[in-house]
């Protein structure tokens, strides 16, 4: 049996208790019952006796190999619930929500808008075409396609205004 003392003495920095993770690139991740399931780390990650990095997951029997887990962002509701459970005062609560990315500064939002506008300008300058790297993630390609569509909509609406 793995004791709390053993876990503390062999702790690693990969996962912390309460982190949200999903399984990937392993047999379990292909099973319908586990596919895309978000797990909560019950302990910090640690080195098992065979020196593999592992972590206990809530509602999972035994520990699980950390190399087959990927950290995912918590939902705003999950962060809010965790903050409420800690009985934080107003300032601590606000700081916790900021730290977890639930509250975002206006400057950060403005910067994201500026980046999006620059990308749209580049797409318009290239007449709606964009070159992407072969290893470009599909999500990025989909986003670029959406921007191209928006650029064409903007061009056609501005020509109708003339």
C-alpha positions in Angstrom: 0.0 0.0 0.0 1.2 3.5 -0.9 1.1 5.8 2.1 0.9 9.6 2.2 4.3 9.6 3.8 5.8 7.7 0.8 4.0 10.0 -1.7 5.4 13.1 0.1 8.9 11.7 0.2 8.8 10.9 -3.5 6.8 13.8 -4.8 7.4 15.2 -8.3 6.3 18.6 -9.8 4.3 17.3 -12.8 0.8 17.2 -11.2 -0.6 18.7 -8.1 -3.6 17.4 -6.0 -6.8 18.8 -7.6 -5.3 19.2 -11.1 -7.7 18.2 -14.0 -6.2 15.7 -16.4 -7.3 13.5 -19.4 -5.8 10.1 -20.4 -4.0 10.0 -23.8 -2.0 7.5 -26.0 -2.8 4.5 -23.9 -5.3 1.6 -24.0 -7.5 3.1 -21.3 -7.9 6.4 -23.3 -9.6 4.4 -26.1 -12.2 2.8 -23.9 -15.7 4.5 -24.2 -16.0 4.8 -20.4 -12.7 6.7 -20.1 -12.5 8.5 -23.5 -12.3 12.3 -23.0 -13.2 11.9 -19.3 -11.7 14.6 -17.1 -10.0 13.1 -14.0 -9.1 15.0 -10.8 -5.7 14.2 -9.3 -6.3 12.8 -5.8 -2.6 13.3 -4.9 0.5 15.1 -6.2 2.5 13.1 -8.7 5.3 10.9 -7.3 7.8 8.3 -8.2 6.6 4.8 -7.7 8.9 2.1 -6.3 9.9 1.2 -9.9 10.8 4.9 -10.4 8.0 5.6 -12.9 6.1 8.8 -12.4 2.5 8.2 -11.3 -0.5 9.8 -9.6 -3.7 8.7 -7.9 -6.9 9.8 -9.7 -10.3 10.2 -8.0 -12.6 7.2 -8.6 -9.8 5.2 -10.3 -8.4 2.1 -8.7 -4.7 2.3 -8.1 -2.3 4.9 -9.4 -1.9 5.8 -13.1 1.2 6.5 -15.1 1.7 10.2 -15.5 3.2 9.9 -19.0 -0.3 9.0 -20.3 -2.0 12.0 -18.6 -2.3 15.6 -19.9 -3.3 18.5 -17.8 -6.4 20.4 -18.9 -7.7 23.8 -17.9 -10.4 23.9 -15.2 -13.8 25.3 -16.1 -14.7 28.6 -14.6 -17.4 26.8 -12.5 -14.8 24.3 -11.2 -12.4 27.1 -10.2 -15.3 29.1 -8.5 -16.4 26.0 -6.6 -12.8 25.3 -5.4 -12.4 28.9 -4.3 -15.7 28.8 -2.4 -14.7 25.5 -0.6 -11.5 27.3 0.6 -13.6 30.0 2.4 -11.5 32.8 1.0 -12.2 36.5 1.8 -13.1 38.8 -1.1 -9.5 39.8 -1.9 -8.2 36.2 -1.8 -11.2 35.0 -3.8 -10.5 37.6 -6.5 -6.8 36.8 -6.5 -7.6 33.1 -6.8 -9.9 33.7 -9.8 -7.2 35.8 -11.5 -4.5 33.2 -10.9 -6.7 30.5 -12.4 -7.5 32.6 -15.5 -11.2 33.1 -14.7 -10.8 36.8 -14.4 -8.7 38.3 -17.3 -7.4 41.8 -17.3 -8.7 44.3 -19.9 -5.1 44.7 -21.2 -5.0 41.0 -21.9 -8.3 41.1 -23.8 -7.2 44.2 -25.7 -3.9 42.5 -26.7 -5.9 39.5 -28.0 -8.1 41.8 -30.1 -5.1 43.6 -31.5 -3.5 40.2 -32.5 -6.8 39.1 -34.2 -7.1 42.4 -36.1 -3.5 42.1 -37.3 -4.2 38.6 -38.6 -7.4 39.8 -40.3 -5.4 42.6 -42.0 -2.8 40.1 -43.2 -5.5 37.8 -44.6 -7.1 40.7 -46.4 -3.7 41.8 -47.8 -3.2 38.2 -49.1 -6.7 38.2 -50.7 -7.9 35.6 -48.3 -5.1 33.1 -48.7 -2.7 32.0 -46.0 0.2 29.6 -46.0 0.5 27.3 -43.1 3.2 24.9 -41.9 2.6 21.2 -42.5 2.6 20.6 -38.7 0.1 23.4 -38.1 -2.7 22.1 -35.7 -6.1 21.6 -37.2 -7.6 24.1 -34.7 -5.3 26.8 -36.1 -6.3 26.0 -39.6 -10.0 26.1 -38.7 -9.5 29.5 -37.0 -7.7 30.8 -40.1 -10.5 29.6 -42.3 -13.1 31.3 -40.1 -11.1 34.5 -40.4 -10.9 34.2 -44.2 -14.7 33.9 -44.3 -15.0 37.0 -42.1 -12.5 38.9 -44.3 -14.5 38.1 -47.4 -17.7 39.1 -45.6 -16.1 42.4 -44.7 -14.8 43.0 -48.2 -18.2 42.2 -49.8 -20.1 44.4 -47.4 -17.7 47.4 -47.9 -18.0 47.0 -51.7 -21.8 47.1 -51.3 -21.5 50.3 -49.4 -19.8 52.1 -52.3 
